[in-house]
Amino acid sequence: MNGLLPEDQYAECANGYRIHYIDQGEGDVVLFLHGSGPGASGHSNFKGNYPALVEAGYRCIVPDHIGYGFSDKPDDRDHPLDFFVECMIQTLDCAGVEKCTIVGNSLGGAVALGMALDYPERVEKLILMAPGGLSELAEYQQMPGMQKVFAVFGSGEPVTPAVMKDLFATGLMHNPEHATDELVAERMQIMGIMNGHVMATMQVPVLTERLQEIDCPVLGFWGLNEKMMPENGIMAMANNLKHLRFVLVAECGHWVMVEHEDMFNRYCLDFLTHG
């Protein structure tokens, strides 16, 4: 497919769906799970991160969730968390991966938690950036960034590059300079092939009470200027994840891996090496 985003490999999952993923490097496996939102894809979320880990000697797998990127976009079924988890586990099966560290932000963080809870034998460590699944829907709906997403994509009006740029600059980021034209173009490319059904039918349960079941080491990040995720998620993680190192990042919104790329990469490499 022509465009800004790289198209790499496809997993023919046992459930019948095709999941696109980037697969680079050799060594221990790190799986990168992107968040939700208009035009989301794995490469667009993590293009500043996974190459640094490949260079450091890791095999990085960067999929597009079902409904996003170049993966299949079914419009005839709902998208509960279990469906996302199933697709990622089956993608790992296709890629020949038995165990990995998972990096997940937002929806990807919720999927990472779901994988660690339901398939603990497949997850070595977790790196979570403001993961979903820690608050009630009504609490999410009170967040200004989330309100903007619903306003933009519930209006029925076409989404222009200017609207997309404003959403990222004011809803997902603390520093609007990171809402680059390249990012907008990447997201617009995927918007052109998205059907919207995935965002309308996503169902993520509150996982807080189950977090104590997770036994693997966890590295958490949370931007202190977060406008998408309710801050009660901070204490949900701190009070319930037994093996947690937590980094609170000032001057940072929803995307710590974008706004503080070098710091994020350094912390991840240290955690991967030393735990």
C-alpha positions, 0 to 999 in steps of 0.5 A: 500500500502506498503512503507514509506507513511501512507495510510489512507482514501479516499474521493469518490468525486462527480466528480468520482475521489478518493482523498486520505487524512490523517485525524487526531485529533479533533477540528477546521479543518486545511487543508494542501495542498502540492505543485507540483513536482516529487513524491509529497504527503501531508504527505511527505510535512507536516509530521513535521507540522500537528502532532504538530497541532493535539497535540494542539487540531486541526483536520488536514486533509492532502490530496494528490492532484489529480494526486499525492500521493495515489489519482487518476491519470487521464491521459485523462484530463488536470489539470487546477487550477479549477480542483484541487479546485473542488477536494479539495472542494469535499474532504471536503464535504466527510469529513464533513467539512464546514469551515477550515483554509488552509495551502498551499505551492507552487501549494497548495498555489495556490489551497488555493487561488482558494478556498478562491476566489471561496468558501469564505464561506468555508475558515476561514483563509489562511496560504501561503508559496510561493504560486503559481499563482502570476507570469507569466510562463516566470518568473517561467521559469527563476528561477534556481530551476524551470529550474532544475525541467524542465531539470530533468523531461524533459530529458526522463531519469529515475529519480534516488534517487541521481538525486532526492536528488540533486534536493531537495538539490540545487533547493528547499532548502537552507540547503541541510541537509534537503534533507534526504534519508527518503524524497527521499525514500518517493518521489521515492515511489510516483514516481513509481505510478505517470504518469507525466500527471499532471505535463505536463497539470497543468494550474495555472492562475495569480491570483494577480489582484483578491487577493483583493477579499480575506477578511479572515486573511492571514499568509504568509511565503517566504524564502529569498533564494527561487529558485523556485518562483519569488520574485515579488510574495512577493509584489503581496501578500503584496500589495493586501492581505488586512489582511496579516501578512508576515514573510520573512525567511532568510536562507530558500528556497522553503520549510519553513515548512521543513527548519524551522519546529519549527518556522513555527509550532509556528507561525501557532499555534499563528495565528490559536489562535489569528489571 
